[in-house]
Amino acid sequence: MALTHTTTKPIARKTLKLPRRKHSFSSLAEHASNIAGSLPAFILAVLVIIGWAIAGPYYHYSDSWHLLISTIIGIPTFLLVFLIQHNQNRDIKALHIKLGELIRSTNGAHMAIIDLEKLDHQALVEVHARYEALAKEARRKMRKGVEDTGVAEIILSNAEIGKSE
């Protein structure tokens, strides 16, 4: 009996069109976050604090001396909080999209888990407990020599499904 290879016509897929560039605020936020998180920025911050501490006796530890470090630290920190939060929000959205695409394209994956982050805390705890139970059962079976490559069913209650919409 000879083995034959048949080819099938590829399934037509829509092309995903992505925007060309980030907005200028996103670029600024990313650039500022990268600089603020770098080793040179950390060294500069340490040097500023050391310089401030050394200047203390010269200024007799006055209110102006205290105000100087508060201003130097406070204003950039206040601005960086918003820039870093913007970066984190964007990164998390991108990560959710990537994970959603992996779930969507994986045969046998449960599509209902794509937007679990929208469930309330109690629903997340319940779904997490189900996955922990699956992992525990899989480890038990693995100790008996059974492979851990099957796709187990995760059943969400109607209430949990409704909470994510």
N, C-alpha and C positions, 0 to 999 in steps of 0.2 A: 504494500500500500504506500503510495507516494504522498508526501505532504505537499500541499499546494498553498500558495500565499495569494490571498485576494486583497485587493485594495478597495477602500471605500472612499467616496468623495468626502472631503472635509466639510464639517458643518460650518455654515456661514456665521460669522460672529460680528457683532457691532464693534467698531473701533472706539475705544475710550479716548475722548479728547480732553486733554489736560490744559489748564491755563499756562501761559508762557512763563510769567515771572510772578514773584511775590510782590505785594504792595510795598511801598517804601517804608511804612511803619514796621512791617514784618521783617524787612531787611535790616532796619535799624535795631530792632529788638534782638534779632539773631546775632548781629555783630557785637552789640553791647554785652549780651550774655556770654559770648565767646571770650571777649576781652576780660570781663569781670571774673570769669572762672579760670583764668590762666595763671600760671605760676608767676610771671612778671607782675601781674596785678596784686597777687597775694604778697609778694616781696615788697612792692611799693607801699601797700597798706601797713605792713609791719614797720617799714622804715618811717612812715609818717607818724605812727604811734610812738616809736622810739624817739624821734625828733621832738615830738610834743612833750614826752616825759622828760627829756633832757632840758627842754626850755622851761620847765616848771619852776626850778629854783630862780632862774633869771627873772621871771615874771612874778615871783613870790606866790606862786600858786593862786593867782587872783581869779576873780570871776571872769575876766576877759580871757584868761588862759583856758578855763573850763568851757566857756562859750565857743572858743575857737575850735576845739576838738568836736564839740557837739554839732557845730555847723558843718565842719568838714566831713563828718561821718553821716549826719542825719539827712542832708539834702540828696546826696547821691544814692543813699540806701532807699529813700522814699521813691525816687525815680526808677531805680533798678527793680524794685518790687513789681511795678507794672510791666516793665519790659520782660522780665523773667517769667511772670505769670502769662503774658501773651505767648511767649515761646512755648511754655509748657502746655497751654491750651491747644496750640497748633500741633505740637508733637503728639499729644494724646489723640487728637482727632485723626491725624495721619495713621497712627498705630491702630486705632479702631478700624479704620478703612482697610488697612492691610490685613488685619486679622479677619475682618468680615469677608474679604475676598478669598482668603484661604478657606474659611469655613464654607462659603458659598460654592467654591470650586471643588471641595472634597466630597467624593462620593460617600454617602452614608452619614455625613455630618448632620447635626441637628441645626436647622436654620433658626430655630427659636432662640438660640443662645447668642446670635449676632449682636443684639442690643441689650444684653443683660445689665449693663451699667444703668439702665433706666428703671430697673426694679427697685423697690424699696429695700431697706436693709434686711428686714425679716425674710423676704422672698429670696434675697441673695444668700442668706445664711442657710435656708432650706435647700436651695439648689447646690450650694457648696457641700452640704452634708451628703447629698446624693452622690456627688462626685467622689467624696472621700470614701463612701461605702463601696463604690465601684473600684477604687484603687485598692482598698483593703481586700476585696474579693479577688481582684486580679493577682495581688501578691500571694494570697493563699493558694490560688490555682497554680501559680508559677512554682511554688515550693513543691507541688505535686507533679511538675513537669509539663503542665499545660501552657501553651503559648499565650501571650498577652497581646494579640493583634486583632481581636474582634471588635466590633462596634456595638456596645451595649446600649440599650434603650434608656433614655432619660425622659421621664414623664413629668411634664409641667402641668400643674392644676390650671383650670380655667381662670381662677383668680390671679395666678401668677402671670398668665398670658395677657390678661386684661390690664394688669398693672404696667406693662411695658409699652402700651399704646398711648 
